[in-house]
Amino acid sequence: MTATIGTGPVVREGSAAAGDGTPSRPRRARPLITYGYWWWALPAIAMVLLIHYIATAGGAFYAFTDWTGIGDFNFIGLDNFKRIFEDPALIGSLKNTLFLAFGFLILTNLFGLLLALALNRSLKTRYLLRVLLFMPVVLSPLAVSYIWKFIFDFKGPLNSVIGWFGIEPKVWLADPTLSLWAILVVMAWQTTGMCMVIYLAGLATVSQDIEEAAALDGASTWRRFRSITVPSIRPSIAIASTLMLVQGLRVFDQVMALTGGGPAGDTETLATQVYKQTFALSNFGFGAALALILTLVILVFSVLQQAATKDRS
Amino acid sequence: MFRYTKATFLREVVVWIAALITLMPFYFLFITALKSDEEALTTGSSTPPSRPSVQSFADVLTAGGDSNILLGLLHSVIITVGSIMGMVVIGSLAAYVLARSTQRWGSVAFYLFLIAIILPTQLGLIPLYIGARQLGLVGSLWGMIVLYTGTLMPLAVFLYASFFRGLPRDYEEAAAIDGASPTRVFFRIVLPLMAPATGTVAILTGLIVWNDFFSALIFLGGSGNQTVTVSMYYYVGGLVSAWNKIFAIVIISMVPILTFYLFAQKKFIQGFAGGIK
């Protein structure tokens, strides 16, 4: 039986690409066989183009209008954005978003790494511990927020516990400053397990031999950590920090459940504002402008993040 | 050097203490849910109920209208399973072709998906809502399935493509040399082999869809087709401080995902750590 060598689509496409008429050589090696049909990718591409790119472009367009969801709209240029930057409440929500995102990034990575280091070797129950500590990650953030709402309640357990130490009970979720920290705690509590798991995977790649050799040579634990462990887990640091930053910037469920954005809008974030403006107040154009800013913030930080944690090995 | 020393034992104890403190919230969750209405009001927040009662669970399960949690669970299951199936079918086919492609458009398409993963979805949500409204898909289960499938498609394609890239081509080539058409090669050879990737995709995307709140609230809020997160939101919104009932519904909403997690935790953890790599 002769081999069926499919060269059709590959070579033809190659020649079509060189529009100047010169015969082109396929730039890459011809595959031995045809893998699937190229049009298998069409549904996925179509869906992504539509739901991600075209929709985002549409949203970006609305950001420059004053549409309210029904009827006509006017193109108002940068008015929406001027409004945003002149409104102290909205600047406040931008600050809150950044605070929560970076706080979340730091706390989850720090504790995730610590837990991963503690769990990494030789503990007898490390598998069970890993399962338990990862568990909060799979829960719905809304459900988790309701549990913590109870804990932070004025008559709740947290105030009871600090009462044992003689500290006065606080109105955690109604205090302008404390409420933001409370939201941060809830976010970090739930997701530290994810960082832990990522770091555990990264730590597993650290060569035990090198560590033992270094230890035998008298290197201190800290020195070993810095020179051997840290470089090996660079990819994990990059992944974990990118994920946490992006997730932190988009926080929504927890804020809505814990404080609803209060007290008096002190814990509003960009995402909650987008929701309220667009769907509660029907200011589609204005909400789109807010969403555009959120999108730009996320994109900018993602790029910066990638650059900062790039593996320069 | 990595023997189990006294220091190691100490480390284990410390971590366990940390773990138990971290899991304290679950303690409160359970003792409060089991309190009867009057005990919920009278007993202290950290004390367990003296007469545990399942009344709050009964109340939650019989709540109707927008807060119907059983209906919410049903819808969540339908939407999650539907979305996973959509992503597995459409995503694997696309990822296979893209991963094996040696032409430029293959890489271009792949970057398209990669960027779409990072691209935040908030901005696109507004036009999608308008479009869905025009098409009458707002508040429909099918509409949500399409929405979730499309939104998470880049992730699914990325995960599958990473997997296919690492898959040696020998089996496919052998089958093709034996005369199998590309379609048969895929369905007979590749499909069985991609089971682990499918597991990862199903778990990661399924989790996101199941726990989603923002999109579900916007598209399904008040429509009678809501998912369990939205039903829970409406139910809790209607109560003020009936913590026993609130926690009863929280527990009920957690049962499906926790059961699944306990059966498949290894897959979950591997999926997160490995898939994300």
Contacts between the chains, C-beta under 8 A, distances in Angstrom:
chain1	res1	chain2	res2	distance
A	1	B	177	7.8
A	1	B	178	7.1
A	1	B	179	6.1
A	3	B	176	7.6
A	3	B	177	4.9
A	4	B	176	6.0
A	4	B	177	7.3
A	4	B	179	6.3
A	6	B	176	8.0
A	6	B	182	7.6
A	9	B	103	8.0
A	10	B	102	6.8
A	10	B	103	6.6
A	13	B	103	5.4
A	13	B	105	7.4
A	14	B	103	7.2
A	17	B	104	6.9
A	26	B	102	8.0
A	27	B	104	7.8
A	28	B	102	4.4
A	28	B	103	7.7
A	29	B	102	7.1
A	30	B	102	7.6
A	31	B	100	7.1
A	31	B	102	5.6
A	32	B	169	7.7
A	32	B	173	5.5
A	32	B	176	7.6
A	33	B	172	6.7
A	33	B	173	5.6
A	33	B	176	3.9
A	33	B	177	7.6
A	33	B	182	7.6
A	33	B	185	7.6
A	34	B	176	7.7
A	34	B	182	5.1
A	35	B	96	6.9
A	35	B	97	6.8
A	35	B	100	3.5
A	35	B	101	7.5
A	35	B	169	7.7
A	35	B	172	6.5
A	35	B	182	6.5
A	35	B	185	7.5
A	36	B	93	7.1
A	36	B	96	5.2
A	36	B	97	4.5
A	36	B	100	6.7
A	36	B	182	5.2
A	36	B	183	7.8
A	36	B	185	7.8
A	36	B	186	5.6
A	37	B	97	7.1
A	37	B	182	6.0
A	37	B	183	7.5
A	38	B	97	5.9
A	38	B	101	7.4
A	40	B	93	4.1
A	40	B	94	6.3
A	40	B	96	6.9
A	40	B	97	4.8
A	41	B	93	7.1
A	41	B	94	4.0
A	41	B	97	4.6
A	41	B	98	5.7
A	41	B	109	6.2
A	42	B	94	7.9
A	43	B	90	4.9
A	43	B	93	7.6
A	43	B	94	7.1
A	44	B	90	5.0
A	44	B	91	6.1
A	44	B	93	7.3
A	44	B	94	3.4
A	44	B	95	7.8
A	44	B	113	7.7
A	44	B	153	5.5
A	44	B	157	5.8
A	45	B	94	6.8
A	45	B	109	5.9
A	45	B	112	6.9
A	47	B	90	7.0
A	47	B	149	6.8
A	47	B	150	4.1
A	47	B	153	5.4
A	48	B	112	6.4
A	48	B	113	6.2
A	48	B	116	5.2
A	48	B	150	6.8
A	48	B	153	5.4
A	48	B	154	5.9
A	48	B	157	7.9
A	49	B	112	7.6
A	50	B	150	6.8
A	51	B	124	6.8
A	51	B	128	6.6
A	51	B	147	7.1
A	51	B	150	3.4
A	51	B	151	6.0
A	51	B	153	7.7
A	52	B	116	4.3
A	52	B	119	5.8
A	52	B	121	7.4
A	52	B	124	6.3
A	52	B	150	7.4
A	52	B	151	7.6
A	52	B	154	7.0
A	53	B	112	7.9
A	53	B	116	7.2
A	53	B	119	7.9
A	54	B	124	8.0
A	54	B	127	7.8
A	55	B	123	7.8
A	55	B	124	3.2
A	55	B	125	7.5
A	55	B	127	4.7
A	55	B	128	4.8
A	55	B	131	7.6
A	56	B	119	6.3
A	56	B	123	5.0
A	56	B	124	4.2
A	58	B	124	7.2
A	58	B	126	7.6
A	58	B	127	3.4
A	59	B	123	3.9
A	59	B	124	5.3
A	59	B	125	7.3
A	59	B	126	5.0
A	59	B	127	5.2
A	60	B	123	6.4
A	62	B	126	6.2
A	62	B	127	6.9
A	63	B	123	7.9
A	69	B	130	7.7
A	115	B	15	7.4
A	115	B	18	7.6
A	118	B	11	6.0
A	118	B	14	7.4
A	118	B	15	4.9
A	119	B	15	6.5
A	121	B	2	5.6
A	122	B	2	5.4
A	122	B	3	7.5
A	122	B	4	5.5
A	122	B	8	5.3
A	123	B	8	6.8
A	123	B	11	6.7
A	123	B	12	4.7
A	123	B	15	6.9
A	124	B	4	7.3
A	124	B	12	6.6
A	125	B	12	6.7
A	125	B	16	7.4
A	129	B	15	6.1
A	129	B	16	7.2
A	129	B	19	5.7
A	130	B	269	6.7
A	131	B	265	4.9
A	131	B	269	7.6
A	132	B	19	5.7
A	132	B	23	6.4
A	133	B	19	5.9
A	133	B	22	6.7
A	134	B	265	7.4
A	134	B	268	7.3
A	134	B	269	5.8
A	134	B	272	8.0
A	135	B	23	7.8
A	135	B	258	7.5
A	135	B	261	6.7
A	136	B	22	8.0
A	137	B	272	7.5
A	138	B	207	6.0
A	138	B	211	7.9
A	138	B	257	5.5
A	138	B	258	7.3
A	138	B	261	4.9
A	138	B	268	6.6
A	139	B	211	7.3
A	139	B	254	5.9
A	139	B	257	6.7
A	139	B	258	7.6
A	140	B	210	7.5
A	140	B	211	4.0
A	140	B	213	7.0
A	140	B	229	5.5
A	140	B	232	7.9
A	140	B	253	6.5
A	140	B	254	7.5
A	140	B	257	7.5
A	141	B	211	6.8
A	141	B	213	7.1
A	142	B	211	7.8
A	142	B	213	5.2
A	142	B	229	5.4
A	142	B	232	6.5
A	142	B	233	6.4
A	143	B	229	7.9
A	143	B	232	6.9
A	143	B	250	4.7
A	143	B	253	5.5
A	143	B	254	5.8
A	144	B	25	7.9
A	146	B	232	7.9
A	146	B	236	6.2
A	146	B	246	5.8
A	146	B	247	7.5
A	146	B	250	5.3
A	147	B	25	4.9
A	147	B	26	7.9
A	147	B	28	6.9
A	147	B	29	5.3
A	147	B	247	7.3
A	147	B	250	6.4
A	148	B	25	6.6
A	150	B	28	6.3
A	150	B	32	6.7
A	150	B	45	7.3
A	150	B	243	5.4
A	150	B	246	7.5
A	150	B	247	7.3
A	151	B	25	6.2
A	151	B	28	6.4
A	153	B	45	7.3
A	153	B	241	7.8
A	153	B	243	8.0
A	155	B	45	6.0
A	156	B	45	4.8
A	157	B	24	8.0
A	157	B	28	5.9
A	157	B	45	4.7
A	157	B	46	4.6
A	160	B	44	6.7
A	160	B	45	6.2
A	160	B	46	5.5
A	161	B	46	7.8
A	189	B	22	7.1
A	189	B	25	7.6
A	194	B	272	6.3
A	197	B	269	5.4
A	197	B	272	5.5
A	197	B	273	4.8
A	198	B	272	7.2
A	198	B	273	5.6
A	198	B	276	6.5
A	200	B	273	6.8
A	201	B	273	3.7
A	201	B	274	6.8
A	201	B	277	6.8
A	208	B	2	7.5
A	212	B	1	5.9
A	215	B	1	5.8
A	235	B	277	7.2
A	239	B	276	5.7
A	239	B	277	6.8
A	243	B	276	7.0
A	246	B	118	7.1
A	246	B	120	7.7
A	250	B	120	6.5
A	250	B	122	7.2
A	252	B	213	7.3
A	252	B	214	5.3
A	253	B	213	4.8
A	253	B	214	7.1
A	256	B	213	7.9
A	257	B	233	7.8
A	257	B	236	8.0
A	271	B	122	6.5
A	271	B	214	7.6
A	274	B	122	5.6
A	275	B	214	7.1
A	275	B	218	7.6
A	278	B	126	5.8
A	279	B	218	5.8
A	284	B	126	6.0
A	284	B	130	7.8
A	287	B	126	6.5
A	288	B	123	6.9
A	288	B	126	5.3
A	291	B	122	4.6
A	291	B	123	4.2
A	291	B	125	7.4
A	291	B	126	6.7
A	292	B	123	5.7
A	294	B	120	6.5
A	294	B	122	5.7
A	294	B	123	7.4
A	295	B	119	7.4
A	295	B	120	4.9
A	295	B	122	6.6
A	295	B	123	4.6
A	298	B	118	7.6
A	298	B	120	4.7
A	299	B	118	7.1
A	299	B	119	7.5
A	299	B	120	7.6
A	302	B	118	5.3
